[in-house]
């Protein structure tokens, strides 16, 4: 199994999408991470909630992720709001 990430960027989605990590809906107008990558020789792209994308990169067993997954295999973490981030710093 091989994975090469080509690009990732934050975008405002123009039409509803499903998150590649948690499978939940990303509504039009919401910010999401758009990824372009090569998985086992095939070009692919998808969208993720920003917190799902971060969770994927922080996942403790990266080799386990190399086998791939389907949307909904993982739960969406709680979004980090600006207010909660400020509360943690205090």
C-alpha positions as CSV (number, residue, x, y, z in Angstrom):
1,X,0.0,0.0,0.0
2,X,1.3,3.4,-0.9
3,X,0.1,6.9,-0.1
4,X,1.5,10.2,-1.4
5,X,-0.2,13.5,-0.5
6,X,0.1,16.0,-3.3
7,X,-1.7,18.9,-1.8
8,X,-4.1,19.9,1.0
9,X,-5.7,23.3,1.5
10,X,-8.6,24.8,3.4
11,X,-11.5,25.7,1.1
12,X,-15.1,26.9,1.4
13,X,-17.1,24.1,-0.2
14,X,-19.6,25.2,-2.9
15,X,-21.9,22.2,-2.6
16,X,-22.5,19.6,0.1
17,X,-19.9,16.9,0.5
18,X,-19.3,14.0,2.8
19,X,-16.2,13.9,5.0
20,X,-13.8,11.2,4.0
21,X,-13.0,10.5,7.7
22,X,-16.3,10.6,9.6
23,X,-18.8,10.4,6.7
24,X,-20.8,13.3,8.0
25,X,-22.1,16.0,5.8
26,X,-20.0,19.1,5.1
27,X,-22.6,21.8,4.1
28,X,-22.2,24.4,1.4
29,X,-20.3,27.4,2.7
30,X,-18.5,25.5,5.4
31,X,-14.7,25.4,5.5
32,X,-13.1,22.0,4.8
33,X,-9.7,20.5,3.9
34,X,-9.5,19.5,0.3
35,X,-6.8,16.8,-0.2
36,X,-5.3,15.5,-3.5
37,X,-3.2,12.4,-3.2
38,X,-2.1,9.2,-4.9
39,X,-3.2,5.9,-3.2
40,X,-1.9,2.7,-4.6
41,X,-1.1,4.4,-7.9
42,X,-4.5,6.0,-8.4
43,X,-5.1,9.8,-8.1
44,X,-7.8,10.6,-5.6
45,X,-9.2,13.7,-3.9
46,X,-11.6,14.2,-1.0
47,X,-12.9,16.7,1.6
48,X,-12.6,16.5,5.4
49,X,-13.8,18.6,8.3
50,X,-10.7,20.5,9.6
51,X,-10.8,18.6,12.9
52,X,-11.1,15.3,11.1
53,X,-8.1,16.1,8.9
54,X,-6.1,17.0,12.1
55,X,-7.2,13.8,13.8
56,X,-6.1,11.8,10.7
57,X,-2.6,13.3,10.9
58,X,-2.4,12.8,14.6
59,X,-3.6,9.2,14.4
60,X,-1.3,7.0,16.6
61,X,-0.9,4.2,14.1
62,X,-0.2,5.7,10.7
63,X,0.7,2.3,9.2
64,X,-2.8,1.1,10.0
65,X,-4.2,4.0,7.9
66,X,-2.1,2.8,4.9
67,X,-4.6,0.0,4.4
68,X,-7.2,2.7,3.7
69,X,-10.6,3.3,5.2
70,X,-14.1,4.2,4.2
71,X,-16.0,7.3,5.2
72,X,-17.6,6.7,8.6
73,X,-15.0,4.3,9.9
74,X,-13.9,7.0,12.4
75,X,-15.9,9.4,14.6
76,X,-15.8,13.2,14.1
77,X,-14.0,14.9,17.0
78,X,-15.4,18.0,18.6
79,X,-14.7,21.1,16.6
80,X,-12.3,23.5,18.3
81,X,-14.0,26.9,18.5
82,X,-12.1,30.1,19.1
83,X,-13.8,30.5,22.5
84,X,-12.8,27.0,23.7
85,X,-9.2,27.6,22.6
86,X,-9.1,30.8,24.6
87,X,-10.5,29.1,27.6
88,X,-7.8,26.4,27.5
89,X,-5.0,29.0,27.4
90,X,-6.4,30.6,30.6
